[in-house]
Structure formats: C-alpha cells, structure tokens
Amino acid sequence: EVELVESGGGSVQSGGSMTLSCSASGFTFGTSDIGWFRQYPGNECELVAVIRSDGTTDYGDSAQGRFAISKDNAKSTVYLQMSRLKPEDTAMYYCAADVLPAGGSILNSLYYQSWGPGTQVTVSS
C-alpha cells in the first residue's frame, strides 16, 4: 500500500525557518517524482516544489530562492527546507508522489496519484 506521511509542520514567526519531511513507502521511491504542494482554505493546491527521480528540481514562484527540496533515496524521504517564512506561507502542506506512469506536467497537482494527509504550517507576523 502506498503511503506518504508529512511531518515537521507547526508554528513559526515571520522570518523563521522550518523543515518538512515526507516519508514514503509502498512504491519504488527512487524512480518516482515527488512534489510539495500547499493549499489555502477554499483554494486549489499551489505548487511549492518538485524533485524528479533524477534529482532535478523546480519551484513555484513563491518558493523560489527561499525554499529547498531534497531527498534521501535510502530513507525514502523528501525534505522541504523553508527559510525567510512569511505569513502568506501559512497553509496546509502536502507531499505527493507519481507512482504510476502519467502524462502531463510534473508541476501540476493532477500529475500525482498519491497524497499524504498534510501538515499545517502557520507563520505569524
């Protein structure tokens, strides 16, 4: 059974840092693309960052220059290091995995078949 579990969320003050983790199981982690998305209440998922199976990365506009995505294939875990956090970064953060061959853009949430339950990040001003 495919499972993704996010951890590391919580509350932090504006300008602070936080690292999220996504632990994966039930699929071949090393050959899958993994993405971090976030969702504001009532809104669609927004791309934060993605890391391809080959280790290359892409970032959403709001994350560029402040966030860094990385992975440890041996631990089947993806990390999202967030720095210079802003109140507008407050959202539910989800990791997602492309566990089946799929078309479309890796930057689009529809590309991913499996999702974790999410972890809340709250940034106070």
Helices and strands as residue ranges (DSSP letters): E 3-7, E 10-13, E 18-25, G 29-31, E 33-39, E 45-51, E 57-59, E 67-72, E 77-82, G 87-89, E 91-98, G 109-111, E 114-115, E 119-124
